[in-house]
Structure formats: C-alpha cells, structure tokens
Amino acid sequence: MLRLGAVFSLPNILTRCLITTSMTGDCPGQKMLEMKRWAVIGDVLNESKPASLVVSTLKAAGKDVSLVNPRDTTGMVHKDISHVSTTIDVVDLIVNSRDGLTQVQSAIDVGVRQIFIQPGASSKEILDLCAQNGVVVHHGCVMVELNVPH
C-alpha cells in the first residue's frame, strides 16, 4: 500500500510519477515536458557531460533553454538562476546536490515552481525545501522521457 507523500530512494523514474498519478490523475513530469521555458543547471558547456545532452535534447524539442553552471569560469553561462533575465517555467537540475540546494533556493526566490530532478541530483534537503515552498518535483531523465537515444 502506498503512503501519500511518500518519497522513495529507488532510482525508478516512474515511482514518484505513479504516486503523483494515483493522487492527482496526472504525472508532473509530462506536464513539465509540455512547458516552453527551461533552465538547465549543471555542466552545460561540457559536451561529454549529461547536462549538455539535456540542453541539446530540450532545444531539439523546441524549448527555450537558459544555461546555468554555478562553477562556470568562462562567462558564457549564468552562474545562478537569479541572473537569467527571462521567466523560467521549469528547472532541470543535473548538478550535485550541494550546489543544487543553493540553486533550488534561487529558483524558488525568482518564482520557479517546477523542478525536474535528474538521477543523482536529489537530496532530502532539496526535497524538503521544495515541499516547504510548494514546488512540484519530478524525478526523471529528460532524454528517457522524450524517448531520445543516449
């Protein structure tokens, strides 16, 4: 029997979706994928990293994508989501949870209410922060959910 609001540590992208679907009739990840304006937070310029592939996948799907890397030294991307000048509908979090916690707080501060958390980027602290601020969270992989080979 599933408990409402339960959080599972299983790496199964459907676990949270199934729980949410059973409560609301909808999967938040699917709704997020329908939104237009995204920010990807991670090593977005490094073509050998998953964050770069997520950026390419979202752009190929017709999304407007802002690039954020808190460790950037090039000056080519934003170091914090608060520096993005456009409205963001969804944040794709694909960075370590230590940096992710700071970025999620910044996202909340600028009004983002949808966070798509890639495998390995989550933490109890991030989930608690989102829950305390009414932020919808989906655990999943953009490329898998958009059926893109990787």
Buried (B, 14 or more C-beta within 10 A) or exposed (E): EEEEEEBEEEEEBBBBBBBBBEEEEEBBBEBBBEBEBBBBBBBBBEEEBBBBBBBBBBEEBEBBBBBBBBEBEEEEBBBBBEEBEEEBBBBBBBBBBEBBBBBBBBBBEBEBBBBBBBBEBBBEEBBEBBEEBEBBBBBBBBBBBEEBEE
